[in-house]
Amino acid sequence: MDQTKIVELLLTAEIYNRFEELNEDDIPKEIRKLFYGKNGINRPLVVKLDVAKRYAGRNVDDVRSLPFIDFNDFNKQFKITSFDLTVKWFLKRGIDAIKRNPVLAYYYQNYDSVGVSYEDVKKLNKPKHSDKEWLKTIIAELEKNEETSDMLGLVRLYSPEDIKVEFHEVALDETQLQEFNKIEVALEKREFLEKIGVTEVGKLLFIGPPGTGKTTTARALSKKLHLPLVEVKLSMITSQFLGETSKNIEKVFEIAKKLNPCILFIDEFDYVAKTRTSDEHAAVKRAVNTLLKSIDEINLVEDGVVLIAATNHPSLLDSAVWRRFDKIIEFPQPSERIRKRIFQLSLSKVPGNFDIDELVELTEGFTGAEIKLVIREAVLNSLLTGKEEVEHELLVQAVRNVRERLNLKISY
């Protein structure tokens, strides 16, 4: 057993308990996860035997031989008996840990020999709102109140840890990437933007046909930015009862603010935000107005909410809706370059030799979802023959089958 790992845990807890200016975001993610309770993470952090085993492995007896560590057999708790000795001992053995642990860096930055910056180390540490445990504690708190508990039934909540797709696995063009980089910078510089009065930031409208990656991108962005995702389809919150749709819209935006920082992803945006007509029922118009008002009253800088709305039918949107978003991001049918990228990403783990250039040429007009359908069909057909390695011809045949299905769909 590595004594250094246990001492890192104990020293992190001790320094965190001593310095009130440190917060949960300073604790390394792998250590922070050990201390979540029903109400989140509370001081003082106490290192019990079970916590030590979860972090350093089953056998922790070795650490008891250290002269500055005490173990209480009654309450099963480890404790540092000499802080100065512990600090000096760890400095000789744990320099790598100090350079990746903000709590330790905060204390050791005063040691000239270490050459570590607390601020630099903290930038590399994932924030607490990236933890699924953090999201669970927030949800548990909301469930205590009947009104906010009802809100939770309107949305789907994802922790960044629960999202499977990585941002680098999504085929995006340079224009799209640049806009997402702006959001990342705005998140880091929220205080500065508020100070200079630039607050209407972080409202994106995704437009494009089905299967072009709008939902996948929103989820991958959640993972990249370490932000929980609040996902809602407007068709699911539309009520048959007059006035309820407007109330549901207000609740969705309210829950996003309570879960901040987060991404609020509204799919099927055109379901409510469509062009208003003079003969529509007043309740329908009220729902559109409520949606517009809610968009106006939320932003990334002041509320910590990135708003992303998505529609397959941008032509249906009310003209007033377009003005609410600081950026419209198009998701068109993938170009030749993007199709090639999709094939490269999707086939990277599939055994076989493929002519990707031919596949790109054959799939002109295909969406990303349809390309992935081609690969799935080829893989399954290969498995039917007892082979895990996929022959190129099976992919070519799968392209033909998917195109036939698309043509059938168009004919109806």
QUIFEN-V100720 format. One record per residue. N is the residue number from 1. RES is the residue in three letters. BURIAL is b if it has 9 or more other C-alpha atoms within 8 Angstrom, else e. Layout:
n-><N:N>
res-><RES:RES>
burial-><BURIAL:BURIAL>
This chain:
n-><1:2:3:4:5:6:7:8:9:10:11:12:13:14:15:16:17:18:19:20:21:22:23:24:25:26:27:28:29:30:31:32:33:34:35:36:37:38:39:40:41:42:43:44:45:46:47:48:49:50:51:52:53:54:55:56:57:58:59:60:61:62:63:64:65:66:67:68:69:70:71:72:73:74:75:76:77:78:79:80:81:82:83:84:85:86:87:88:89:90:91:92:93:94:95:96:97:98:99:100:101:102:103:104:105:106:107:108:109:110:111:112:113:114:115:116:117:118:119:120:121:122:123:124:125:126:127:128:129:130:131:132:133:134:135:136:137:138:139:140:141:142:143:144:145:146:147:148:149:150:151:152:153:154:155:156:157:158:159:160:161:162:163:164:165:166:167:168:169:170:171:172:173:174:175:176:177:178:179:180:181:182:183:184:185:186:187:188:189:190:191:192:193:194:195:196:197:198:199:200:201:202:203:204:205:206:207:208:209:210:211:212:213:214:215:216:217:218:219:220:221:222:223:224:225:226:227:228:229:230:231:232:233:234:235:236:237:238:239:240:241:242:243:244:245:246:247:248:249:250:251:252:253:254:255:256:257:258:259:260:261:262:263:264:265:266:267:268:269:270:271:272:273:274:275:276:277:278:279:280:281:282:283:284:285:286:287:288:289:290:291:292:293:294:295:296:297:298:299:300:301:302:303:304:305:306:307:308:309:310:311:312:313:314:315:316:317:318:319:320:321:322:323:324:325:326:327:328:329:330:331:332:333:334:335:336:337:338:339:340:341:342:343:344:345:346:347:348:349:350:351:352:353:354:355:356:357:358:359:360:361:362:363:364:365:366:367:368:369:370:371:372:373:374:375:376:377:378:379:380:381:382:383:384:385:386:387:388:389:390:391:392:393:394:395:396:397:398:399:400:401:402:403:404:405:406:407:408:409:410:411:412>
res-><MET:ASP:GLN:THR:LYS:ILE:VAL:GLU:LEU:LEU:LEU:THR:ALA:GLU:ILE:TYR:ASN:ARG:PHE:GLU:GLU:LEU:ASN:GLU:ASP:ASP:ILE:PRO:LYS:GLU:ILE:ARG:LYS:LEU:PHE:TYR:GLY:LYS:ASN:GLY:ILE:ASN:ARG:PRO:LEU:VAL:VAL:LYS:LEU:ASP:VAL:ALA:LYS:ARG:TYR:ALA:GLY:ARG:ASN:VAL:ASP:ASP:VAL:ARG:SER:LEU:PRO:PHE:ILE:ASP:PHE:ASN:ASP:PHE:ASN:LYS:GLN:PHE:LYS:ILE:THR:SER:PHE:ASP:LEU:THR:VAL:LYS:TRP:PHE:LEU:LYS:ARG:GLY:ILE:ASP:ALA:ILE:LYS:ARG:ASN:PRO:VAL:LEU:ALA:TYR:TYR:TYR:GLN:ASN:TYR:ASP:SER:VAL:GLY:VAL:SER:TYR:GLU:ASP:VAL:LYS:LYS:LEU:ASN:LYS:PRO:LYS:HIS:SER:ASP:LYS:GLU:TRP:LEU:LYS:THR:ILE:ILE:ALA:GLU:LEU:GLU:LYS:ASN:GLU:GLU:THR:SER:ASP:MET:LEU:GLY:LEU:VAL:ARG:LEU:TYR:SER:PRO:GLU:ASP:ILE:LYS:VAL:GLU:PHE:HIS:GLU:VAL:ALA:LEU:ASP:GLU:THR:GLN:LEU:GLN:GLU:PHE:ASN:LYS:ILE:GLU:VAL:ALA:LEU:GLU:LYS:ARG:GLU:PHE:LEU:GLU:LYS:ILE:GLY:VAL:THR:GLU:VAL:GLY:LYS:LEU:LEU:PHE:ILE:GLY:PRO:PRO:GLY:THR:GLY:LYS:THR:THR:THR:ALA:ARG:ALA:LEU:SER:LYS:LYS:LEU:HIS:LEU:PRO:LEU:VAL:GLU:VAL:LYS:LEU:SER:MET:ILE:THR:SER:GLN:PHE:LEU:GLY:GLU:THR:SER:LYS:ASN:ILE:GLU:LYS:VAL:PHE:GLU:ILE:ALA:LYS:LYS:LEU:ASN:PRO:CYS:ILE:LEU:PHE:ILE:ASP:GLU:PHE:ASP:TYR:VAL:ALA:LYS:THR:ARG:THR:SER:ASP:GLU:HIS:ALA:ALA:VAL:LYS:ARG:ALA:VAL:ASN:THR:LEU:LEU:LYS:SER:ILE:ASP:GLU:ILE:ASN:LEU:VAL:GLU:ASP:GLY:VAL:VAL:LEU:ILE:ALA:ALA:THR:ASN:HIS:PRO:SER:LEU:LEU:ASP:SER:ALA:VAL:TRP:ARG:ARG:PHE:ASP:LYS:ILE:ILE:GLU:PHE:PRO:GLN:PRO:SER:GLU:ARG:ILE:ARG:LYS:ARG:ILE:PHE:GLN:LEU:SER:LEU:SER:LYS:VAL:PRO:GLY:ASN:PHE:ASP:ILE:ASP:GLU:LEU:VAL:GLU:LEU:THR:GLU:GLY:PHE:THR:GLY:ALA:GLU:ILE:LYS:LEU:VAL:ILE:ARG:GLU:ALA:VAL:LEU:ASN:SER:LEU:LEU:THR:GLY:LYS:GLU:GLU:VAL:GLU:HIS:GLU:LEU:LEU:VAL:GLN:ALA:VAL:ARG:ASN:VAL:ARG:GLU:ARG:LEU:ASN:LEU:LYS:ILE:SER:TYR>
burial-><e:e:b:b:b:b:b:b:b:b:b:b:b:b:b:b:b:e:e:e:e:e:e:b:b:b:b:b:b:e:b:b:b:b:b:b:e:e:e:b:b:e:e:e:b:e:b:b:b:e:b:b:b:b:b:b:b:e:e:b:e:b:b:b:e:e:e:b:b:b:b:e:e:e:e:b:b:b:b:b:e:e:e:e:e:b:b:e:e:b:e:e:e:b:b:e:e:b:b:b:b:b:b:b:b:b:e:b:b:e:e:e:e:e:e:b:b:b:e:e:b:b:e:e:b:b:b:b:b:b:b:b:e:b:b:e:b:b:e:b:e:b:b:e:e:e:e:b:b:e:b:b:e:b:b:b:e:b:b:b:b:e:b:e:b:b:b:e:e:b:e:e:e:e:e:b:b:e:b:b:e:e:b:b:e:b:b:e:e:b:e:e:b:b:e:e:e:b:b:b:b:b:b:b:b:b:b:b:b:e:b:b:b:b:e:b:b:b:b:b:b:b:b:b:e:b:b:b:b:b:b:b:b:b:e:e:b:b:e:e:e:e:b:b:b:b:e:b:b:b:b:b:b:e:b:b:b:e:b:b:b:b:b:b:b:b:b:b:b:b:e:b:b:b:e:e:e:e:e:e:e:e:e:b:b:b:b:b:e:b:b:b:e:b:b:e:e:b:b:b:b:b:b:b:b:b:b:b:b:b:b:b:b:b:e:e:b:b:e:e:b:e:e:b:b:b:e:b:b:e:b:e:b:b:e:b:e:b:b:b:b:b:b:b:e:b:b:e:e:e:e:e:e:e:e:b:e:e:b:b:e:e:b:e:e:b:b:b:b:b:b:b:b:b:b:e:b:b:b:e:b:b:b:e:e:e:e:e:e:b:b:b:e:b:b:b:b:b:b:e:e:b:e:e:e:e:e:e:e:e:e:e>
